[in-house]
Each structure stands twice: as C-alpha cells, then as structure tokens.
C-alpha cells in the first residue's frame, strides 16, 4: 500500500474518532473538569505552602499542570483502543481493504487534535488564575509544540498498554500506575531540590521534569530552556522508537 493511501486511511480513522468525541458532549465537559480542579487545588490550597523562590507559584505551577494535562489526555488512546477491541470494531476494520497501521495512526492523531483544544482551554484557565507568560511569542509557540509532541509520544505508550491488557478497566488502572509516579516525582508541582536524595535523582532525569522545565523556561523565563528541551526531545525520540513498534506488534496480536 502506498504512503498516500496510508495517509488517506489515517485521515478517515482520525475523522471517525473526532466525530465520536463530538457526539459525547459529557465526555468533553468532564475531560476539562479534572485539570481545572488540579489548577484550583494547587493554586489556592497548596500553593501558599510551597516555596518557589523568585517565581510566583502560579507561574511555576501552570507549566506543570499543562504537561500533566497532556499526559492524562494521552491515556485516552489506550482506553479507546480497548473499547474498540471489546466491541469488535477492530476486527471489522481488519476486514476492510485499508492499511492496518491507519487504525493506530488515526487514533493517535485524533487524540492529538483533542489535546490541542484541551491545552488551549488550560492556558485560558491559567490566565484567569494569574498565570502570566513573559517570553516572546515564538517561545510560547515552541513550548506549546513541545507539549504536543510529549502528548503524542505518550499516546503511543498508552496505546501499547491498552492493547496489552485489552480491558478498559485494567487499562485505566495500569495507566495511572505509571503516570502518577512520573508526574508527581517531577518538577511539575514542587522544586526538585526539596525532595529526598533518591527521589530527586529520579526526578531530575524524569522526562516529565525535562519537559516541564523547558516549558517553564520558554514561558516565564528563568534558567535557559535549551538544555532540558534537547534532553526532553532525546527522551521523546527514544520512547517513540520503542513504543511504536511495540504498539504495532500488540495490535497485530490483539
């Protein structure tokens, strides 16, 4: 099958998924509720107890919340694939004269589009609670693209998890098992220098920390974002090289 045909099939699958999402308005609403609760919780309850030095806590917090929202949005990929497996949709798609890779490519592309909208909403919420980016527009755009790349890579990890367990409830539980340590043992909510030694050592090489630090530098300034951004991109490239083949293999076996 030609690359053009694969691209066309991917577009069809992505459009199908986006239409499904638009037909579930309650899902759209509740997908925004959780990150907004996190913003309000940390901004107005925990924020006063966390020392972030010369940077206001809201400016420190919002890059972390935005990255966390991108991770949680990526979990939807695995859940959606397990639903399609359970309803027999995947078997029906396999019987069609289409590229099998389009199922995974279309799903991850659709979830990326959904994440774009979610992150825009979160940026607006951040502005309402006092988040004030101070860097040039091109740096803000670079930060946004880095977060989207991060969410896209983690969608493939989620896809592999979902296709491996093949059950929506198990996929959701398994997703939170690996997501929560990554997000909370990072610089998303507190400075890493306040952590115990072993936890700090993990947090400083955690890809979530690297992305958050890069986004923080690109939006509100501080230490140069170049080093964490390059390290984050290296992490993302390595994860993509690992989990795309794993997801494809799991899809073939599902």
C-alpha positions as CSV (number, residue, x, y, z in Angstrom):
1,X,0.0,0.0,0.0
2,X,1.3,3.4,-1.0
3,X,2.1,6.1,1.6
4,X,-0.6,8.3,0.1
5,X,-3.2,5.5,0.7
6,X,-1.9,5.1,4.3
7,X,-2.3,8.8,4.8
8,X,-5.8,8.8,3.4
9,X,-6.8,5.9,5.6
10,X,-5.3,7.6,8.6
11,X,-7.3,10.7,7.9
12,X,-10.5,8.7,7.7
13,X,-9.8,7.0,11.0
14,X,-8.9,10.2,12.7
15,X,-12.1,11.9,11.4
16,X,-14.1,8.9,12.7
17,X,-12.6,9.3,16.1
18,X,-13.2,13.1,16.3
19,X,-16.8,12.6,15.2
20,X,-17.3,10.1,18.0
21,X,-15.8,12.5,20.5
22,X,-18.0,15.4,19.4
23,X,-21.1,13.2,19.8
24,X,-20.2,12.7,23.5
25,X,-20.6,16.2,25.0
26,X,-20.5,14.9,28.6
27,X,-17.1,13.4,27.9
28,X,-15.8,16.7,26.5
29,X,-17.0,18.6,29.6
30,X,-15.6,16.1,32.1
31,X,-12.3,16.0,30.3
32,X,-11.8,19.6,31.3
33,X,-13.1,19.3,34.9
34,X,-10.2,17.3,36.3
35,X,-7.3,19.6,35.1
36,X,-9.3,22.6,36.3
37,X,-9.7,21.0,39.7
38,X,-6.0,20.4,39.9
39,X,-5.3,24.1,39.0
40,X,-7.7,25.4,41.7
41,X,-6.4,22.9,44.3
42,X,-2.7,23.6,43.9
43,X,-3.2,27.3,43.2
44,X,-5.4,28.2,46.1
45,X,-4.9,25.4,48.7
46,X,-1.4,24.0,48.4
47,X,0.3,27.0,46.7
48,X,0.8,29.1,49.8
49,X,2.8,26.3,51.5
50,X,5.3,25.8,48.6
51,X,8.3,28.0,48.2
52,X,9.3,28.6,44.6
53,X,11.8,31.4,45.2
54,X,11.5,34.5,43.0
55,X,8.9,32.9,40.7
56,X,5.3,33.2,41.8
57,X,3.7,29.8,42.4
58,X,1.1,30.2,39.8
59,X,3.8,30.8,37.1
60,X,5.7,27.8,38.5
61,X,2.6,25.6,38.6
62,X,0.9,26.2,35.2
63,X,3.6,24.6,33.0
64,X,3.4,21.5,35.2
65,X,-0.4,21.4,35.1
66,X,-0.3,21.8,31.3
67,X,2.2,18.9,30.9
68,X,0.2,16.8,33.3
69,X,-3.0,17.5,31.3
70,X,-1.2,16.4,28.2
71,X,-0.3,13.1,29.9
72,X,-3.8,12.4,31.1
73,X,-5.1,13.2,27.6
74,X,-2.7,10.6,26.2
75,X,-4.3,7.9,28.5
76,X,-7.5,8.2,26.4
77,X,-5.7,6.5,23.5
78,X,-5.3,3.2,25.3
79,X,-8.8,3.3,26.7
80,X,-10.3,3.9,23.3
81,X,-8.4,1.1,21.7
82,X,-9.6,-1.4,24.4
83,X,-13.2,-0.2,23.8
84,X,-12.8,-0.9,20.0
85,X,-11.4,-4.3,20.7
86,X,-14.2,-5.2,23.1
87,X,-16.9,-4.1,20.6
88,X,-15.4,-6.0,17.7
89,X,-14.7,-2.7,15.8
90,X,-11.0,-3.7,15.3
91,X,-12.0,-7.0,13.7
92,X,-14.4,-5.1,11.3
93,X,-11.6,-2.7,10.4
94,X,-9.2,-5.5,9.7
95,X,-11.7,-7.0,7.2
96,X,-11.6,-3.8,5.2
97,X,-9.1,-3.0,2.3
98,X,-7.3,-0.5,4.3
99,X,-3.9,0.0,5.9
100,X,-3.9,-1.6,9.4
101,X,-1.4,1.0,10.6
102,X,-4.1,3.6,9.9
103,X,-6.0,2.4,13.0
104,X,-3.2,3.4,15.4
105,X,-2.1,6.4,13.4
106,X,-5.6,7.8,13.1
107,X,-6.3,7.2,16.8
108,X,-3.2,8.9,18.0
109,X,-3.7,11.8,15.5
110,X,-7.3,12.3,16.7
111,X,-6.2,12.4,20.3
112,X,-3.5,14.9,19.4
113,X,-6.2,17.2,18.0
114,X,-8.3,16.8,21.1
115,X,-5.2,17.6,23.2
116,X,-4.7,20.8,21.3
117,X,-8.1,22.0,22.3
118,X,-7.7,20.8,25.9
119,X,-4.3,22.6,26.3
120,X,-5.8,25.8,24.8
121,X,-8.5,25.7,27.5
122,X,-6.0,25.1,30.2
123,X,-3.9,28.0,29.1
124,X,-7.0,30.2,29.3
125,X,-7.8,28.9,32.8
126,X,-4.2,29.6,33.8
127,X,-4.6,33.2,32.6
128,X,-7.7,33.5,34.7
129,X,-6.0,32.4,37.9
130,X,-3.0,34.7,37.4
131,X,-0.6,32.9,35.0
132,X,1.4,35.5,33.2
133,X,3.8,34.2,30.4
134,X,6.5,36.8,29.8
135,X,8.5,35.4,26.9
136,X,8.3,36.2,23.2
137,X,5.5,34.7,21.1
138,X,7.9,32.3,19.3
139,X,9.0,30.8,22.6
140,X,5.4,30.3,23.7
141,X,4.7,28.5,20.4
142,X,7.8,26.4,20.9
143,X,6.5,25.4,24.4
144,X,3.1,24.5,23.0
145,X,4.6,22.3,20.3
146,X,6.9,20.6,22.8
147,X,3.9,19.7,25.0
148,X,2.0,18.4,22.0
149,X,5.0,16.2,21.0
150,X,5.1,15.0,24.5
151,X,1.4,14.1,24.5
152,X,1.7,12.3,21.1
153,X,4.6,10.1,22.3
154,X,2.7,9.2,25.5
155,X,-0.3,8.3,23.4
156,X,1.8,5.5,21.8
157,X,2.8,4.3,25.3
158,X,-0.9,4.4,26.3
159,X,-1.8,2.5,23.1
160,X,0.7,-0.2,23.9
161,X,-0.6,-0.5,27.5
162,X,-4.2,-0.7,26.3
163,X,-3.5,-3.2,23.6
164,X,-1.5,-5.4,26.0
165,X,-4.2,-5.6,28.7
166,X,-7.2,-5.4,26.3
167,X,-9.6,-4.4,29.0
168,X,-10.8,-0.8,29.7
169,X,-10.9,-1.0,33.5
170,X,-7.4,-2.7,33.6
171,X,-6.1,-0.2,31.0
172,X,-7.2,2.7,33.2
173,X,-5.7,1.3,36.3
174,X,-2.5,0.4,34.6
175,X,-2.3,3.9,33.1
176,X,-2.5,5.7,36.4
177,X,0.1,3.3,37.9
178,X,2.8,4.6,35.6
179,X,1.5,8.1,35.1
180,X,1.3,9.2,38.7
181,X,4.9,8.5,39.7
182,X,6.1,10.3,36.6
183,X,4.0,13.4,37.2
184,X,4.4,13.7,41.0
185,X,8.0,12.7,41.2
186,X,8.9,15.6,38.9
187,X,9.3,19.4,39.0
188,X,5.6,19.8,37.9
189,X,4.3,20.9,41.3
190,X,7.4,21.5,43.6
191,X,11.0,22.2,43.0
192,X,13.1,19.1,42.9
193,X,15.7,20.4,45.4
194,X,13.1,20.0,48.1
195,X,12.9,16.2,47.5
196,X,14.9,13.4,49.3
197,X,18.1,12.4,47.5
198,X,17.0,9.2,45.7
199,X,13.7,10.8,44.7
200,X,15.5,13.9,43.5
201,X,17.9,11.8,41.4
202,X,14.9,10.2,39.7
203,X,13.0,13.4,39.3
204,X,15.9,15.2,37.6
205,X,16.2,12.6,34.8
206,X,12.4,12.1,34.6
207,X,11.2,13.2,31.1
208,X,8.3,14.9,32.7
209,X,10.7,17.2,34.6
210,X,12.7,17.9,31.5
211,X,9.6,18.9,29.5
212,X,8.2,21.0,32.4
213,X,11.5,22.8,32.9
214,X,11.7,23.5,29.2
215,X,8.1,24.8,29.1
216,X,8.7,26.8,32.2
217,X,11.8,28.5,30.7
218,X,10.0,29.1,27.4
219,X,7.0,30.7,29.0
220,X,8.0,32.5,32.2
221,X,11.8,32.7,31.9
222,X,14.5,31.6,34.4
223,X,17.2,29.1,33.6
224,X,17.9,28.5,29.9
225,X,15.3,26.1,28.4
226,X,17.7,24.8,25.7
227,X,19.3,22.0,27.7
228,X,16.1,20.5,29.2
229,X,14.4,20.9,25.8
230,X,17.1,19.0,24.0
231,X,17.1,16.3,26.6
232,X,13.4,16.0,26.5
233,X,13.4,15.7,22.7
234,X,16.0,12.9,23.0
235,X,13.7,11.1,25.5
236,X,10.7,11.5,23.3
237,X,12.6,10.2,20.2
238,X,13.8,7.2,22.2
239,X,10.3,6.5,23.6
240,X,8.8,6.8,20.1
241,X,11.3,4.4,18.6
242,X,10.5,1.8,21.4
243,X,6.7,2.1,21.7
244,X,5.6,2.5,18.1
245,X,6.9,-1.0,17.2
246,X,5.6,-2.4,20.5
247,X,2.1,-0.9,19.8
248,X,2.1,-2.2,16.3
249,X,3.1,-5.7,17.5
250,X,0.4,-5.7,20.2
251,X,-2.2,-4.5,17.7
252,X,-1.4,-7.4,15.4
253,X,-1.7,-9.9,18.3
254,X,-4.9,-8.3,19.7
